[in-house]
Amino acid sequence: MRKALSICAILFPLLVLGCILSCSPGDETTAIREVIKQGATLGEEHDLSGLINLTSDDFVALPGNVDRRETRRILWLAFRHYGSFKVLYPLPSIDLKPDRRSASAGFPFLILRKDASFPKLKELYEDPQKWLEEVGENADLYRLKLELIKLDGRWVAKQALLERFTGVSFEE
């Protein structure tokens, strides 16, 4: 019995340390950025169901306090309007809350026709300010602010605020 307790006394701190290291804020930030990347890909593919699955049941889109059902309808209309397109954005900023079950994310993005290109944007991925300057007035530019929660081990959007770039700043 003493041996078992001694082994537990040695292993328990190692297991706790392993859990802490495997669930580091960096891992959560990476996971959230992957959800954003997945959302952009699903948007480009016009996958409404996939996009809606990245939201919580009580999801709200702002401005307008639009629920999941209405968001789906608006996305369908947007997909018809834009046709085949690609989504470009720089590195999203992520603010992981102390509870590690909620977070905020924000990033500017643009929607381009599939055949349009901004070759320098890939180089500027990690510099959002220079990314914005390069895009300038040459495209429809937006900013998305997300509030995310972790449900059943995966990150989903609880709220999204879409702002349009007016040439001077972003407006709700």
Secondary structure, 3 states (H helix, E strand, C coil): CHHHHHHHHHHHHHHHHHHHHHCCHHHHHHHHHHHHHHHHHHHHCCCHHHHHCCEEEEEEEECCCECHHHHHHHHHHHHHHHCCEEEECCCCEEEECCCCCEEEEEEEEEEEECCCCCHHHHHHCCCHHHHHHHHCCCCCEEEEEEEEEEECCEEEEEEEEEEEECCCCEEC
